[in-house]
């Protein structure tokens, strides 16, 4: 009876956590759409009607781009996990979209690490966290590389004066701090329980070169899809500038926002503010810019998180068989 009661209690708490995650995700999505202080909903809807984005063929094309965006992320996760074991495409979909929903209102989607780890045995979870980190780092590398190229072009084109002295001081401080941290980790002065520089380096080496390169390739491909999706939306909202300048602004926006720590629910707000500043140089008014940013958020995060709610609701914790007690 005690075992049965304990099992039922665990089932109840698991169900309660699932419901809490879904209610929390639903509330934040609704609040962001209905009470967006940057963008009035009626003005947003009028922009959609006048931009011809509500045409069935256009909607289909945008949905295909969003599908490809997340399909590549699912393939990327399946590829990374193959370093531990083989999982099906369906399992990878559950991990990726379920993790997105569960991490919707956590800072920089940090909740995704724990959410994905729960799909694996306890003995595998540290490696799963490490693999998720590798996936995010590859995406960040793509963002930084293309972002710096785009930002350089943007600064030169518009002659933007930057506080170079302050940037140099901050960069020097970060480099020195990073140097001390790496030196401390190597000398075992700064360590977290179960982690060390040697273990991290060993983990990186245990992941095959083929997986590392495929991870980076898929990240670049995914970056190309959602950045060009942003560009196409801008064209519908009246963007009238060269492809190179438009992409330099888009890549600059993703670079700047990727370097700002923020709650995931504020992602659309921060991107909107940065986009308004950048595209102001392209003589694009505030309303169409905020409309595009909101649409990108809906297409690439709201819709996938709604699908992910199915996987959250149907999530079953991994159980390990108990070892028999020696008599």
N, C-alpha and C positions, 0 to 999 in steps of 0.2 A: 504493500500500500504506500509506503514511504517513497519507494522508487517511482511508482505511478504518479504520485502527487508532485514529486520533483520534476518529472518529465512534463507534466501538464503545466506546471509553473513556468518552465523554460519555454514551452510552446506559446504561452500567453505573452511572456515578455518579448519573445521574438516577433510575434504578431503585432504587439503594441509599438515596437520600434519601427517595423515596416510601415504601419499606418502613420506614425509620427513623421517619418521621412517623406511620405507621399503628401501628407497635409502641408508640411513645411514647404516642400517644393512647389506645390500648387498655389499656396498663398503668396510666395515670393514672385512667382511668374505673374499671377493676377495683379499683385500690387505694382509690379514694374510696368505692366501694360496699361493698367487703369489709372495709376497715379504717377505717371512720369512727369516730373516737374520741368524737364527739358522740352518735352514734346506733347502738345495737346492732341488727344486722340482724334477729335473731329478734323483738325488740320492735317493729321497724319493720313486719315482716310481719304480726305479730299485730294491729297498729293497722290495717293495710289490710283484714284479714279482718273486723274488728269495725266498720269504718266504711262497709261496703257499696260501697267504691270498686271492688271486683273484679267488680261486675255488668257484663255485656257492654255494655249501653246507656250506662253511666257512663263506661266505658273509651273507648267510641267518641266520646262527647261531649268528653272531655278531649283525645283525639288530634286531633279536628277543631279545637279551640282552638289546639293546638300547630301544626297545619298552617297555620291562618290567620295565626298569629304569624309564621312563617317565609315564608309566601307574600307577606305584605305587605313583608317585608324584601327578598325577591327582586324584587318590583315596584318597590320604592324604588331598588334598585341599578340596575335596567334604566332607570328614569327618569333617574337621575343620569348614567349613562354616555351617555345620548342627547345630552348636551352635547358629546360627542366623536364618537360614531358610534352607529348603531343596532345593538343585539344582540338575539338571540332570547330568549324566556323560558327555554329550555333552557340557553343560555349563561349567563344571569344566575343560574340555579339552580346551575350548576357553580361559578361564581365565589363565590357566597355560601356554599354549604355546604362546598365545598372549602376556602375561606378559613377557615371556622369550625374545621374539623378540623385544618388546618395551624397554627392559632393557639391551639389548646386549652390548651397549657401555656406560653404567653407572657404577660408582665405586661400586664394590661388589654387583652388580645387585640391587642397591637401587631403581632404576626406577620401579622395579617389584611391589613395594608397591603401588605407585600411579596408575600404569596400572591396577592392579587388582581392586583397589578401584573404578575405573570409571565404572565398571560393576554393581555397586550397588547404591542404593539410597543415597543421601547425608547424611541422618540420620544414615545410617549403616556404613559409610566409616571408622570412627575411629575404630570400632570393627573389620572391615575387615583388616585394617592395623595391629591391634593387633594379629589377627589370623594368618596372614602371618608371623609375627614375631615369633609366637609360632612354626610354621612349620620350619622356618629357624633355630631356636634355637635347636629344636629336632635333626635336621640334623647335627648341629654343635656339639651337645653333643655326638652323635654317632662317629663323626670324632675325637673328642678329646679323648674319652675313648679308642677306638681301636688304635688311633694314639699313645697315651702314652704307651700303652702295647707294640705295635710294635717298637716304638722308644727305649724303655728300652731294649728289646731283641736285637735290632740292635747295640746299644751302647756297651752292654756287649759282644756280639759276636765279634765285630771288635775292641774292646778296644779303642773307640774314646774318646779323651780327650776334655772335654767341659769346658768352662770358668765358673765353678760353682760359683765363687765369684761374678762375674758380673750378672749371672742369679739370684742369691740370692738377690742382691741389687735391681735389676729391679722388682723382685717378691714382695719384701717388699714395694717398692714404689707404685706399683699397688694396693696392699692390703690396704695400708694406704690411698691412694687416693680414692679407692672404699669405704672404711669405712667412710671417710668424706662426700663423695657424698650421701651415703645412709642415714647418719645422717642428712645431709642438706635437703634431700628430705622429710624425716619424719617430720622435723621441718618447712617444707614449705619454705625453703630458696632458693632452686633450683627447679623451676617448669616451665614447658612450658604451654602455654595457653591451658586450657581444659584438662590437664593431672596432676595427683597428685599420690603420693604413694598409697593413699587410693583407688583411682579409679583403678589403675593398679592391686592392690591386689584383689579388688572386681571383676575386669574383669577375672582374673585368676580363682577365685573361681566359677564364673558363668559358666565357661567351665567345663563340667562334667569330672569326673575322667576317665570314659570310653574313652572319646575323647582324653584326655592327653596320656593315655597308648597306644591307637591305633596309635596316631600320632608318638610316640616314636618307636613303633614296626615297622611301615611302613618305618620310617627313617633308622632304623637298617637294615631292609631287602633291602632297596634301596642301602645302603652303601655296603652291601655284594655283590650285583649284579655288581655294576660298578667297585669295587675293584678287583673282580675275573675276570671281563672282561679285565681289565688291565693285570692281571696275565696270562690269556690265550694268549693275544697278545704277551707278552714277550716270551712265549714258542715258538711261531711261529718265533720269531726273534732270537732264539738260546740261550735263558736263560738256564743255566745248573747249578742249585743250588737247595737246598731243598725248599719245599713249605713254611716252617716256616720262613726261612730267606728272601725268596722272598716277602712274605706277610708283613714281618716286614718293609722292605724297602718301599713297596707300601703305607702302612698305615702311615709311617713316612712322606712320601712325601705329602700326603693329609693333615696331621696335620700341617706341616710347612707352606704350601701354604694357608691353611685356616686362619692362623694367620697373614698373610701379606695383609694389605689393598692394593687393586689394581683395576685398570680399568678392567672390565670384558674382554675387547678385548686383554689385556695383560696376561690373565689367562694361555694361552698355552705357552707363553714365560717364565713366572715365574715357572710354573710346569716343563718346559723343563730344566731350569737351575738347579732346586733343584733335579730333577730326575737324571741328568747327574752326580751330586756330589754323590748322594746316591748309584746309581747302578755302579758307578766306583769301589766301594768296592766289587762288585760281578763280577768284570772283564768283564763287558758288555760295549762294545764300544759306543761312543757318537751317531753315526748314528742310530742304531736300537732303542735306548732309545727315541731320538727325534721323530723318526717315530711313535713309539707307542703313545707318548704324543699327537702328531698331529692327529693320527687316533682316539683317544679317544675324542678329541675336535670336530672332524668332526662328529663322530657317535652320541655323546650325546648332542651337542650344535648346530652345524651347521644344521644338518638335521632337528631336532625339530624346530629350529627357521625359517627354510624355510616353514615348515607346519604352524607354528605360524603366518607367514605373511598373510595367508588366513584369519585368524581370525582378524588380525589388519585391513585388508582392508574392512572386512565386519562388523567391530565394529560400533554399533549404540549407541550414548550416552543415558543414562537413563534419561527419562523425567518424571517430577512429575507434576501432575495436579495442575493448579493454583487454589487457593481458590477464590470463587466468592466474588466480592467486595460488601460490604453491602451498600444498597442504603439509 
